Amino acid sequence: MSDENMASFRQQRCEIILLLIFIFVSATVLGQYNEYNTYPGGYPPNQQNPYNEYPPNVPNSYQTNDNDYTRRTTYLYKGRRYGQQNYNTYGRPGDPRIVGQDEKYVYDRVSSEAGEKICKVNDVNKLEKKLRDIFVETTLGKYTFFDNPDPDSLYRPGSEFIERQQGVASVFLGIPYAQPPVNEGRFKPPRLHRGWQLMQAVDYGPACPQPAKYTGATLGIRDVDEDCLYLNVFMPDITEGTAQRYPVMVYIHGGDFIHGASNTFPGHIMATFYKVVVFTFNYRLGALGFLSTGDVNSPGNYGILDQVKALQWIHDNAEKFNGDRESITLFGPGAGAASAGLLMVAPETSRTLSPRSGSAVADWAMIFDRYRVQNTSRVFGRQIGCSIESSWKLVNCLKNSRSAFEIGNAVFPPEIGLFPWAPVTEMNVSMPYYEGWYEEDWHFISESVESLIKKRTFNTGLRYMSSVTLNEAANFISQNKTLEPNFIITQEFFDQKIWELVLRYNYTLNPNGTFEAIKYMYTYWPDPNNVTFIREKYIQMLSDFLYTAPNDKMIKLLVEQNVPVYMYVLNTTIESFNLPEWQKVPHNIEHYLLCGAPFMDIEMLPSKERFVRDQWTRNDRNMSHFFMKAYTDFARYGNPSHTQILGLHFEESKNGELKYLNLNTTYNSSIMWNFRQTESAFWTYYIPKVVGHIVPTYPPTTEFWWEPKAPLQIAFWSMSGFSLLLIVLLVVCCMLWRNAKRSSDRYYNPYLYPPDVETDHEGIENNEYVEKYAPSRVAPARTNSASSFHSVSLKEMQGFISSSPNGDTLKKSTPPLKHKSKSQTIPQGVPQTDV
């Protein structure tokens, strides 16, 4: 190549390079290039229009009113992505260059943690409020487990050099089942959610407001918000085919209707290895869920109505998760067990129930006394600083002047009781009407569970399995910081707690007799002053009153109705917890065994418990398998031991033979019957019928100086005041009657009521007439009637002239009669006529 050609080639190459540089600079300056152009539609996957990262040139397909794009839009609210209107319209809208975008939607980036396990739940038909399509993108939204709960597998973590995948669970977290109960929704029943177009169900929804001591990341409850009506779904691998739908198990968390959250029960293991669909959900707690003023201003029961709404959502959408809507089992501890019993009387709710350590017929499970709920509401209003002059002022203050966190974090004084909040009966209260709510939305039940069971208002296919632990109330001691570190119970402490129990639960017709009866029943008489036995008897007293006796009563009610009933008593503990002897089997100790904690990663459990991966003993793993197998078999077959589980089986309780499984370990358990019948009868029959139960509770209006302190004083002063009122009314009525009787006599006869001797009064003397002309007339006998005293004729008084019987004319004037004495006799034979 010649030098001339070479120079020309170099010149052309330089020109091309300069042109490319010019084009690149121009494209950069004019906004014609962007990293998003490398992706279809201009955006990378899972990143719809993040803030401050707008492409300079939006594709033309998005500059029109693209309905498909609008349908796919979402917004991020409090760290969660939704596809509906943002009620708290704050934050920046999406890309303003997209024409037709709703400014009420807010767009933001999904966190990387959420993006790693994204699951999508689509609602194509928003009007019907039902899920129509569920899909998981590749492996996203799945949990993989490398442990197997089946003891026959002989597998333990670390036993092999390479861990193998043992199971996969598909999980949908934080699905809203009702509209947020905020603003106008506070203190009102829940309303069905409007639906959504695209939602990322990747994280738990916030828990409902509750006292701060129960919340925190270390306790497993990270977020708290009034917008808390969310549920979670745990199911087997969604890519697996199934010839038959899975049984549905609904977990209702406990917490005395004051605290708790759905995410405290991870259902991954139960769903993965035992092939069921597990639902957990939040419901409103404390005053936000159960405030009742006993009138139209706040009828109450909002928390239990949340549960009803969640069950309706689960029933409508269970099949979309391969669940059998005709096989729904409710289970839970404490308040969750009581809620399951309350929901049991609704025939459309469930076929099987498995409550643990709780009963719907317990005194704390439902309130029937209107004055008691008014008492609680007024004390709460005074505690939080609201006016209690009227229920309207109280509710208006709580609704408009107090935040959800203030209401949820308010703590009652100790004298209010162990369980201040609970569902209430309707109490013949007229339900309010608000726009957007219907009257039927407010109703729950108007009778007690006991009466409804006797009327058989439950599902005809109902099956029931219940349980209690040996030391149910041990937590009342372990959670009492004043007793640390030795937790010694003295006789004075025990007596004080008995008095609190007597006064809190209104056994006040005979408080001294009630106190002595309880103390007699729960005293270790061989050594009454032994503090070890005093602590043991104190735990037994609260356990029997709160859990054992109500559970026994519920079992007997259902057995009488020929409902299949199964029961177990837990006498074993979690060995790795190393609990002291008096606390080995406390309330809800089987929680971690039932959710499969020995087979989970410790990251999925609360960090405060300080779990270690290899802390679980062989017996812990076996008991965890036993519980999960028994509960899922009960949900699937209606029998907790369809086949023997590690050599154990249940037997059905019968009338007169209340059999139960005495569960020690998987090797030395046995069938026994009639668990603590004497103690249960003491609380169920003796206290209510012999001592007296329950007198009405009087609302704490104002402490007047005359306010009575005991029911006997109330009865005495009430009857005294009523009797005095009757006497006054009787006297007034007699006086009015006498005056009316006198006024009815128009002419008063002075002969019957003669004046005094000194009084000059003229009269008529007709003795001669009487003797001559009317010998045969006999005066009627004197009676008490006022009309019988009118005995003198007007003609005789005026000197009337008449013919005698023989035809002679007689004219006789009667001179005035002089009264000479007080006594005056009425002449006999005088004609008596009224004037």
C-alpha positions in Angstrom: 0.0 0.0 0.0 1.3 3.4 -1.0 2.0 6.2 1.4 -0.9 8.1 -0.1 -3.4 5.3 0.4 -2.1 4.7 3.9 -2.6 8.3 4.8 -6.1 8.2 3.3 -7.0 5.1 5.3 -5.7 6.6 8.5 -7.7 9.7 7.9 -10.9 7.7 7.3 -10.4 5.7 10.5 -9.8 8.9 12.5 -13.0 10.4 11.0 -14.9 7.2 11.9 -13.6 7.3 15.5 -14.4 11.0 15.9 -17.9 10.3 14.5 -18.4 7.5 17.0 -17.2 9.7 19.8 -19.5 12.5 18.6 -22.5 10.1 18.4 -21.7 8.8 21.9 -21.4 12.2 23.4 -24.5 13.4 21.6 -26.5 10.4 22.8 -25.4 10.9 26.3 -26.1 14.6 26.3 -29.5 14.3 24.5 -30.6 11.4 26.7 -30.7 8.8 24.0 -28.7 6.1 25.8 -29.4 4.4 29.1 -28.3 1.2 30.7 -32.0 0.2 30.8 -32.1 0.0 27.0 -30.4 -3.4 27.3 -33.6 -4.8 28.9 -36.9 -5.4 27.2 -39.2 -2.5 28.1 -36.3 -0.4 29.4 -36.2 -1.9 33.0 -34.2 -4.7 34.6 -36.2 -7.6 36.0 -38.0 -7.1 39.3 -37.3 -3.3 39.2 -40.3 -1.3 38.1 -39.4 2.4 37.9 -37.2 2.9 40.9 -36.7 6.4 42.3 -34.0 8.6 40.8 -33.3 6.0 38.1 -35.7 7.0 35.4 -34.7 6.2 31.8 -34.2 9.5 30.0 -36.4 8.3 27.1 -39.4 6.2 28.1 -40.4 3.8 25.3 -43.4 4.9 23.2 -45.5 2.0 24.4 -45.5 3.5 27.9 -46.4 7.0 26.8 -50.0 6.0 26.1 -52.8 4.9 28.4 -51.6 1.3 28.4 -54.2 -0.5 30.5 -52.0 -3.5 30.8 -49.2 -1.4 32.3 -51.6 0.3 34.7 -52.9 -3.1 35.8 -49.4 -4.2 36.6 -48.4 -1.2 38.6 -47.7 -1.5 42.3 -46.8 0.8 45.2 -44.6 0.4 48.3 -46.3 1.1 51.6 -44.4 0.7 54.9 -41.9 -1.6 53.3 -44.5 -3.8 51.5 -45.6 -3.7 47.9 -49.2 -3.6 46.9 -51.4 -2.9 43.9 -54.2 -0.7 45.2 -54.8 2.8 46.4 -52.5 4.3 49.0 -54.7 5.5 51.8 -52.0 7.6 53.5 -51.1 9.4 50.3 -47.6 10.4 51.1 -44.3 9.9 49.3 -43.5 10.6 45.6 -45.5 9.2 42.7 -44.0 7.1 40.0 -42.4 8.2 36.8 -44.2 11.5 35.9 -43.4 11.0 32.2 -45.7 8.0 32.0 -49.0 9.3 30.8 -52.2 8.1 32.6 -50.5 7.0 35.8 -52.5 7.3 39.0 -50.7 9.8 41.3 -52.1 7.9 44.3 -49.8 5.0 43.6 -46.3 5.1 45.1 -43.4 3.2 43.5 -40.3 2.1 45.2 -37.6 -0.6 44.9 -38.1 -4.0 46.6 -35.4 -4.9 49.0 -32.8 -7.4 47.9 -33.8 -9.8 50.7 -37.4 -9.7 49.5 -36.3 -10.0 45.8 -34.5 -13.2 46.5 -37.6 -15.0 47.6 -40.4 -13.3 45.7 -43.8 -14.9 45.4 -46.6 -13.4 43.5 -50.3 -13.7 44.2 -52.6 -12.3 41.4 -56.2 -11.3 41.6 -57.6 -11.2 38.2 -61.2 -10.7 39.2 -61.1 -7.9 41.7 -64.9 -7.8 42.1 -65.2 -11.3 43.5 -62.3 -10.6 45.9 -60.9 -14.1 45.3 -57.5 -15.4 44.2 -57.7 -16.6 40.6 -54.1 -17.3 39.8 -51.1 -18.3 42.0 -47.7 -18.8 40.6 -44.1 -18.9 41.8 -41.2 -17.7 39.6 -38.8 -20.6 39.3 -37.3 -21.4 42.7 -38.3 -18.1 44.3 -40.5 -18.2 47.4 -39.4 -21.7 48.4 -37.8 -22.8 51.6 -35.5 -25.8 51.4 -34.9 -28.0 54.4 -32.0 -30.3 55.0 -33.4 -32.2 58.0 -36.1 -34.8 58.3 -38.4 -35.2 61.3 -39.3 -38.8 60.6 -37.3 -40.9 63.1 -37.4 -43.9 60.7 -35.1 -42.0 58.4 -32.3 -42.2 61.0 -31.0 -38.9 59.7 -29.4 -36.3 61.9 -27.7 -33.1 60.7 -24.0 -33.5 60.3 -24.2 -37.3 60.0 -23.2 -37.0 56.4 -20.4 -35.1 54.6 -22.8 -33.6 52.2 -26.3 -32.5 53.3 -29.1 -33.5 51.1 -32.3 -31.7 50.4 -35.0 -33.3 52.4 -38.1 -31.1 51.7 -39.3 -27.9 50.0 -42.1 -25.6 51.2 -43.9 -22.9 49.3 -44.7 -19.9 51.4 -46.9 -16.9 50.9 -46.5 -14.3 53.6 -48.3 -11.1 54.5 -51.5 -11.5 52.5 -54.2 -9.0 53.5 -57.5 -10.6 54.3 -59.4 -7.4 55.2 -59.2 -3.7 54.7 -56.8 -1.9 57.1 -58.8 -1.1 60.3 -57.5 2.5 60.5 -59.1 5.9 60.7 -62.8 5.2 60.3 -62.2 1.5 60.6 -61.0 1.7 64.2 -63.5 0.2 66.7 -65.5 -1.2 63.8 -65.9 -4.7 62.3 -63.5 -5.7 59.5 -64.4 -5.4 55.9 -63.3 -7.7 53.1 -60.2 -6.5 51.3 -60.8 -4.9 47.9 -58.3 -7.2 46.2 -55.1 -6.4 44.4 -53.5 -6.7 41.0 -49.9 -7.6 41.9 -48.5 -8.2 45.3 -45.2 -9.6 46.5 -46.1 -12.0 49.4 -42.5 -12.2 50.6 -42.5 -11.0 54.3 -44.7 -11.2 57.3 -47.2 -8.4 57.8 -46.9 -6.2 61.0 -48.4 -7.4 64.2 -51.3 -5.7 65.8 -50.5 -3.0 68.5 -49.7 -4.6 71.9 -47.6 -3.8 75.0 -44.0 -3.1 74.1 -42.6 -5.8 76.4 -44.0 -8.4 74.0 -42.5 -7.0 70.8 -39.0 -6.7 69.3 -36.9 -8.5 66.8 -35.5 -10.8 69.5 -39.0 -11.9 70.4 -39.9 -12.6 66.8 -42.3 -9.6 66.5 -40.3 -7.1 64.5 -43.0 -4.7 63.2 -46.2 -3.4 64.9 -48.8 -1.3 63.1 -52.6 -0.8 63.3 -52.7 -2.0 59.7 -52.2 -5.6 60.7 -54.9 -7.8 59.3 -52.6 -10.2 57.3 -52.4 -13.9 57.0 -49.7 -16.4 56.0 -49.8 -19.6 54.0 -47.5 -22.6 54.3 -48.0 -25.4 51.9 -46.1 -28.3 50.3 -44.0 -27.6 47.2 -46.4 -26.0 44.8 -44.8 -27.7 41.8 -45.7 -31.1 43.2 -48.8 -32.7 41.7 -51.5 -33.9 44.0 -54.4 -36.2 43.4 -56.3 -35.1 46.5 -56.4 -31.7 48.1 -54.5 -31.2 51.4 -56.3 -30.7 54.8 -56.3 -27.1 56.0 -55.0 -26.3 59.4 -55.6 -22.8 60.8 -53.4 -21.6 63.7 -54.9 -19.0 66.0 -52.2 -17.5 68.2 -52.7 -17.1 72.0 -51.6 -14.3 74.3 -54.6 -13.7 76.6 -56.2 -11.5 73.9 -53.5 -8.9 74.7 -50.4 -9.9 72.7 -49.2 -12.3 70.1 -48.7 -12.5 66.3 -49.1 -14.9 63.4 -45.4 -15.1 62.6 -44.7 -16.8 66.0 -45.8 -20.1 64.5 -43.7 -21.0 61.5 -45.6 -23.8 59.7 -42.9 -24.8 57.2 -42.0 -28.2 58.6 -45.6 -29.3 59.3 -46.6 -28.3 55.7 -43.6 -29.8 54.0 -43.3 -33.2 55.7 -46.9 -33.9 56.8 -48.7 -32.6 53.6 -51.1 -30.0 55.0 -51.8 -26.4 54.2 -51.2 -24.2 57.3 -52.7 -20.8 57.7 -51.8 -18.3 60.4 -53.3 -14.8 60.8 -53.2 -11.7 62.9 -56.3 -10.2 64.7 -56.7 -7.1 66.7 -55.7 -7.2 70.4 -56.4 -5.4 73.6 -58.6 -2.3 73.5 -58.4 -2.1 69.7 -59.9 -5.5 69.5 -62.2 -5.9 72.4 -63.2 -2.5 73.8 -66.9 -2.6 74.7 -68.9 0.1 76.4 -72.0 -2.2 76.6 -74.0 0.1 74.3 -74.3 1.3 70.7 -71.1 3.4 70.8 -68.8 0.4 71.0 -70.4 -3.1 71.0 -67.0 -4.8 71.0 -65.8 -8.1 69.6 -63.7 -6.6 66.8 -60.8 -9.1 67.4 -63.1 -12.1 67.2 -64.8 -10.7 64.1 -61.4 -10.4 62.5 -61.0 -14.1 63.1 -64.4 -14.8 61.5 -63.3 -12.7 58.5 -60.0 -14.5 58.2 -61.8 -17.9 58.2 -64.2 -16.7 55.5 -61.2 -15.7 53.4 -59.5 -19.0 54.0 -62.7 -20.9 53.1 -63.1 -19.0 49.9 -59.5 -19.3 48.8 -58.2 -22.6 50.3 -58.5 -24.4 47.0 -56.2 -22.0 45.3 -53.5 -23.3 47.6 -54.4 -27.0 47.0 -56.3 -27.0 50.3 -59.6 -28.7 51.0 -62.1 -26.1 52.0 -64.4 -28.8 53.5 -61.7 -30.0 55.9 -60.6 -27.0 58.1 -59.1 -27.6 61.5 -58.6 -24.8 64.1 -55.9 -25.1 66.7 -54.0 -22.9 69.0 -53.0 -22.3 72.7 -54.7 -20.2 75.4 -56.7 -17.4 73.9 -56.4 -19.2 70.5 -58.0 -22.3 72.0 -60.8 -20.3 73.5 -61.3 -18.5 70.2 -61.5 -21.9 68.4 -64.2 -23.0 70.8 -66.1 -19.7 70.2 -65.9 -20.2 66.5 -66.9 -23.8 66.9 -70.5 -22.9 67.4 -70.7 -21.4 63.9 -71.6 -24.4 61.7 -69.8 -23.0 58.6 -66.4 -22.6 60.3 -64.8 -26.0 60.9 -65.1 -29.7 61.2 -62.4 -30.4 63.7 -60.9 -28.5 66.6 -57.7 -29.0 68.5 -57.4 -26.4 71.3 -54.4 -26.5 73.6 -54.5 -25.3 77.2 -57.7 -23.3 76.8 -61.4 -23.6 76.7 -64.3 -21.4 75.4 -66.3 -22.1 78.7 -63.6 -20.6 80.9 -64.5 -17.5 82.9 -61.9 -15.5 81.1 -62.9 -16.6 77.6 -66.1 -14.6 77.3 -67.8 -11.8 79.3 -71.5 -11.8 80.0 -71.8 -9.0 82.5 -72.5 -5.6 80.9 -71.3 -3.7 84.0 -68.0 -5.5 83.9 -67.2 -4.4 80.4 -68.2 -0.9 81.2 -66.1 -1.1 84.3 -63.1 -2.2 82.3 -63.6 0.4 79.6 -63.9 3.3 82.1 -60.8 2.2 84.0 -58.9 2.0 80.7 -60.2 5.4 79.6 -59.0 6.9 82.9 -55.7 5.1 82.5 -55.1 6.6 79.1 -56.4 10.1 79.9 -59.7 10.1 78.2 -63.0 11.5 79.5 -65.3 8.9 81.0 -68.4 11.1 81.4 -70.1 9.1 78.7 -69.3 6.2 76.5 -69.5 8.4 73.4 -66.8 10.8 74.8 -64.6 7.8 75.7 -64.8 6.2 72.3 -64.5 9.5 70.4 -61.3 10.3 72.4 -59.8 6.9 71.8 -60.7 7.1 68.1 -59.5 10.6 67.3 -57.1 11.7 70.0 -55.0 8.6 70.8 -52.7 6.8 68.5 -52.8 3.0 68.0 -49.5 2.7 69.8 -50.7 4.6 72.9 -53.8 2.4 73.1 -51.9 -0.8 72.5 -49.1 -0.1 75.0 -51.5 0.9 77.8 -51.1 -1.4 80.8 -53.9 -2.1 83.2 -53.3 -1.9 87.0 -53.0 -5.3 88.7 -56.4 -5.1 90.4 -58.3 -5.2 87.1 -57.6 -8.9 86.7 -55.5 -11.4 84.8 -57.5 -11.2 81.6 -59.1 -7.8 81.3 -60.1 -8.1 77.6 -62.2 -10.8 76.0 -65.1 -11.3 73.6 -68.6 -10.2 75.0 -72.1 -11.4 74.3 -74.4 -9.0 72.5 -76.3 -8.1 75.7 -79.4 -7.0 73.6 -77.5 -3.9 72.4 -78.8 -2.3 69.2 -76.0 -2.3 66.7 -74.9 1.0 65.2 -75.1 2.0 61.5 -72.2 3.5 59.6 -71.8 4.0 55.9 -69.9 1.1 54.5 -70.9 -1.3 57.3 -74.0 -3.4 57.6 -75.8 -4.5 60.7 -74.9 -8.2 60.3 -71.2 -7.2 60.3 -71.5 -6.5 64.1 -73.1 -9.7 65.3 -71.2 -12.6 66.8 -73.1 -14.7 69.3 -75.7 -13.7 71.8 -75.6 -16.8 74.1 -73.0 -18.7 76.0 -71.1 -21.5 74.4 -72.5 -23.9 76.9 -76.1 -23.2 75.9 -75.2 -23.3 72.2 -73.5 -26.7 72.6 -76.6 -28.0 74.4 -78.7 -26.7 71.4 -76.2 -28.5 69.1 -75.5 -25.4 67.0 -72.2 -26.7 65.7 -71.0 -28.7 62.7 -72.5 -32.1 62.7 -69.2 -33.6 61.8 -67.4 -31.9 64.6 -64.4 -33.7 66.3 -62.5 -32.3 69.2 -59.1 -32.9 70.7 -57.8 -30.9 73.7 -54.9 -30.9 76.1 -53.5 -29.4 79.3 -50.0 -29.5 80.8 -49.0 -30.5 84.3 -47.8 -27.0 85.4 -50.0 -24.7 83.3 -49.7 -21.7 85.6 -45.9 -21.9 86.3 -45.4 -18.9 84.0 -47.2 -16.7 86.5 -44.3 -17.3 88.9 -41.5 -17.3 86.4 -42.6 -14.0 84.8 -43.0 -12.3 88.2 -39.7 -10.3 88.5 -40.3 -9.5 92.2 -39.8 -13.2 93.0 -36.4 -13.5 91.3 -34.0 -15.2 91.6 -35.3 -18.1 93.9 -39.0 -17.8 93.1 -40.0 -18.6 96.7 -43.8 -18.4 97.5 -44.6 -17.6 101.1 -47.9 -18.2 102.9 -48.6 -14.5 103.0 -48.0 -14.2 99.2 -50.3 -17.2 98.7 -53.1 -15.7 100.8 -52.8 -12.4 99.0 -53.2 -14.1 95.6 -56.3 -16.0 96.8 -57.9 -12.7 98.0 -57.1 -11.2 94.6 -58.7 -14.1 92.9 -61.8 -13.8 95.1 -62.2 -10.1 94.4 -61.3 -10.1 90.7 -63.8 -12.7 89.7 -66.7 -11.4 91.8 -67.1 -14.3 94.2 -68.2 -11.8 96.8 -71.6 -13.1 98.1 -69.5 -14.7 100.8 -65.9 -13.6 100.3 -64.6 -15.1 103.6 -66.2 -18.4 102.9 -64.8 -18.4 99.4 -61.3 -17.6 100.6 -61.4 -20.4 103.2 -62.7 -22.9 100.7 -60.0 -22.2 98.2 -57.3 -22.2 100.9 -58.6 -25.5 102.3 -58.6 -27.2 98.8 -55.0 -26.0 98.0 -53.1 -26.5 101.2 -50.6 -29.3 101.6 -51.8 -30.4 105.0 -48.9 -32.8 105.9 -46.6 -29.7 105.9 -48.6 -26.5 105.5 -45.7 -24.2 106.0 -43.3 -25.8 103.5 -42.6 -23.2 100.8 -41.9 -25.8 98.2 -45.4 -27.3 98.6 -46.9 -23.8 98.9 -45.5 -22.9 95.4 -46.7 -26.2 94.0 -50.2 -25.7 95.4 -50.3 -22.1 94.1 -49.4 -23.4 90.6 -52.1 -26.1 90.9 -54.7 -23.6 92.0 -54.3 -21.2 89.0 -53.9 -24.1 86.6 -57.1 -25.8 87.7 -59.1 -22.5 87.7 -57.8 -21.1 84.4 -57.3 -24.3 82.3 -58.0 -27.7 83.8 -61.6 -27.2 85.1 -62.8 -25.3 81.9 -61.3 -28.0 79.8 -63.0 -30.7 81.8 -66.3 -28.9 81.5 -66.0 -28.5 77.7 -65.2 -32.2 77.3 -68.2 -33.3 79.3 -70.5 -31.0 77.4 -69.3 -32.4 74.0 -69.4 -36.0 75.2 -73.0 -35.6 76.3 -73.7 -34.6 72.7 -71.9 -37.7 71.3 -69.1 -35.7 69.8 -65.8 -37.7 69.4 -63.4 -36.2 71.9 -59.7 -37.0 72.4 -57.4 -35.6 75.2 -53.8 -35.7 76.3 -52.1 -34.5 79.4 -48.5 -33.4 78.8 -46.1 -34.5 81.6 -42.9 -34.3 79.7 -40.8 -31.2 78.9 -38.2 -30.1 76.3 -35.1 -31.6 77.7 -32.7 -29.1 76.1 -34.4 -26.2 78.0 -33.1 -27.5 81.4 -36.1 -26.0 83.3 -36.4 -26.3 87.1 -38.6 -29.1 88.4 -41.5 -26.8 89.3 -41.4 -25.2 85.8 -40.8 -28.3 83.6 -44.2 -28.4 81.9 -45.6 -24.8 81.8 -48.3 -23.4 79.6 -47.7 -23.9 75.8 -44.4 -25.8 76.3 -45.2 -27.9 73.2 -45.3 -24.9 71.0 -41.7 -25.4 69.6 -42.3 -29.1 69.3 -45.5 -28.6 67.3 -44.0 -26.2 64.9 -41.0 -28.4 64.3 -38.3 -26.3 65.8 -35.8 -29.2 66.3 -35.7 -29.5 62.5 -35.5 -25.8 61.6 -32.7 -23.4 61.1 -32.2 -21.2 64.2 -32.6 -18.1 62.0 -36.3 -18.9 61.7 -36.8 -18.8 65.5 -36.7 -15.9 68.0 -33.1 -15.0 68.9 -34.0 -14.3 72.5 -34.4 -18.1 73.1 -30.8 -18.5 72.1 -31.4 -21.7 70.2 -28.4 -23.8 69.1 -28.6 -26.1 66.1 -27.5 -29.2 68.0 -29.2 -28.5 71.3 -32.2 -30.8 70.7 -32.1 -34.3 72.3 -33.4 -37.4 70.7 -36.5 -37.3 72.9 -37.1 -33.7 71.8 -37.0 -34.7 68.1 -39.3 -37.7 68.7 -41.8 -35.7 70.7 -41.8 -33.0 68.0 -42.5 -35.7 65.3 -45.3 -37.1 67.6 -47.1 -33.8 68.0 -46.9 -32.9 64.3 -48.0 -36.3 63.2 -50.9 -36.5 65.8 -52.2 -33.0 64.9 -52.0 -33.6 61.1 -53.6 -37.0 61.4 -56.4 -35.5 63.4 -56.9 -32.9 60.7 -56.9 -35.5 57.9 -58.7 -38.5 59.5 -60.5 -37.0 62.6 -58.4 -39.3 64.8 -55.0 -38.3 66.2 -53.7 -41.8 66.1 -55.1 -43.2 62.8 -52.1 -45.5 63.1 -49.8 -45.8 66.1 -47.2 -43.0 66.4 -44.0 -44.3 67.9 -46.0 -47.0 69.7 -48.5 -44.5 71.1 -52.2 -44.1 70.5 -55.3 -42.1 71.7 -58.6 -43.5 73.0 -61.9 -41.7 72.7 -63.4 -40.2 75.9 -66.7 -41.6 76.9 -69.4 -40.4 79.3 -68.2 -41.7 82.7 -64.8 -42.7 81.4 -62.9 -39.6 80.4 -59.9 -41.3 79.0 -56.8 -39.4 78.1 -53.2 -40.1 77.0 -50.8 -39.4 79.9 -47.9 -38.3 77.8 -44.6 -38.6 79.5 -42.2 -39.6 76.7 -42.6 -41.8 73.7 -41.6 -44.8 75.7 -43.6 -44.7 79.0 -46.9 -43.0 78.2 -50.1 -44.7 79.0 -53.9 -44.3 78.8 -55.6 -43.0 82.0 -58.9 -41.5 82.8 -60.7 -38.9 84.9 -58.0 -36.3 85.2 -58.3 -34.1 88.4 -62.0 -34.6 88.7 -62.3 -33.4 92.3 -60.4 -30.1 91.6 -62.4 -29.5 88.4 -65.7 -30.1 90.3 -64.6 -27.7 93.0 -64.4 -24.8 90.4 -67.2 -25.9 88.2 -69.9 -26.8 90.7 -68.9 -26.1 94.3 -67.8 -22.4 94.0 -70.7 -21.3 91.8 -73.5 -23.2 93.6 -72.5 -23.3 97.3 -70.5 -20.1 97.7 -72.2 -17.9 95.2 -71.3 -16.8 91.7 -71.5 -14.3 90.1 -73.0 -11.0 91.4 -73.2 -8.1 89.0 -70.2 -5.8 88.7 -70.9 -2.1 89.5 -69.3 0.5 87.2 -66.7 2.8 88.8 -68.5 6.1 88.3 -67.5 8.2 91.3 -66.4 7.1 94.7 -69.2 8.6 96.8 -68.9 8.6 100.6 -71.9 6.3 100.9 -70.8 3.9 98.2 -71.3 0.3 99.6 -68.3 -2.0 99.9 -70.0 -5.4 100.2 -73.1 -7.1 98.6 -74.8 -7.5 101.9 -74.6 -3.8 102.6 -75.9 -3.2 99.1 -78.8 -5.5 99.7 -79.6 -4.0 103.1 -79.6 -0.4 102.0 -81.5 -1.2 98.8 -84.3 -3.0 100.6 -84.5 -0.3 103.3 -84.8 2.4 100.8 -87.4 0.5 98.8 -89.5 -0.2 101.9 -89.4 3.4 103.0 -90.5 4.5 99.6 -93.4 2.0 99.7 -94.5 3.4 103.1 -94.5 7.0 101.9 -96.4 6.0 98.7 -99.0 4.2 100.9 -99.6 7.2 103.1 -99.9 9.5 100.2 -102.4 7.2 98.5 -104.5 6.9 101.6 -104.7 10.7 101.9 -105.6 11.2 98.3 -108.2 8.5 98.5 -109.9 10.1 101.6 -109.9 13.5 100.0 -111.4 12.1 96.8 -114.1 10.3 98.8 -115.1 13.4 100.6 -115.2 15.5 97.5 -117.5 13.0 95.8 -120.3 13.8 98.4 -121.8 17.0 97.0 -124.0 17.6 100.0 -122.7 17.1 103.4 -125.2 15.8 106.1 -124.7 17.7 109.3 -126.9 15.3 111.3 -124.4 12.5 110.9 -121.5 14.7 112.0 -123.0 17.0 114.7 -121.1 20.0 115.8 -120.0 20.8 119.3 -122.4 21.7 122.1 -121.4 25.3 122.2 -122.1 25.7 118.5 -125.5 27.2 117.6 -127.0 25.2 114.8 -130.5 25.0 113.6 -132.2 21.8 112.5 -135.6 20.3 111.8 -137.7 18.5 114.5 -140.1 16.0 112.9 -140.8 13.6 115.8 -144.5 14.2 115.6 -144.6 13.4 111.9 -142.7 10.3 112.4 -145.0 9.1 115.1 -148.2 9.9 113.3 -147.7 9.4 109.7 -144.9 6.9 109.2 -145.1 4.3 111.9 -144.3 1.5 109.6 -141.1 2.9 108.2 -138.0 1.6 109.7 -134.7 3.4 109.3 -132.0 1.4 107.7 -129.2 0.3 109.9 -126.2 2.6 110.1 -123.3 1.5 108.0 -119.8 2.7 107.2 -121.0 3.9 103.8 -121.1 7.6 103.4 -124.3 7.5 101.4 -126.3 5.9 104.3 -125.9 9.1 106.4 -128.1 11.2 104.1 -131.4 10.5 106.0 -133.4 13.8 106.1 -135.9 14.6 103.3 -135.7 18.0 101.7 -139.5 18.3 101.8 -139.5 17.8 105.5 -136.8 20.4 106.0 -138.9 23.0 104.1 -142.3 22.3 105.9 -143.8 20.4 103.0 -147.7 20.3 103.0 -149.3 17.0 102.0 -152.5 15.0 102.4 -152.8 12.5 105.2 -153.9 8.9 104.4 -157.5 9.7 105.4 -157.8 12.7 103.1 -157.2 15.5 105.6 -154.8 18.2 104.9 -151.9 18.4 107.2 -149.7 21.5 107.5 -147.0 21.2 109.9 -144.1 23.6 110.3 -141.1 22.3 112.0 -139.5 24.7 114.4 -135.7 24.8 114.7 -134.1 22.2 116.7 -131.8 23.3 119.5 -128.8 21.2 120.2 -128.1 20.8 123.9 -125.5 18.1 123.9 -122.8 16.6 121.8 -124.6 13.3 121.6 -127.4 13.2 119.1 -129.5 10.2 118.4 -131.1 9.7 115.0 -134.9 9.2 115.3 -136.2 5.9 114.3 -138.7 5.7 111.5 -137.7 8.9 109.7 -137.8 8.6 105.9 -134.2 8.7 104.7 -133.8 10.3 101.3 -130.8 11.9 99.7 -130.8 15.6 98.9 
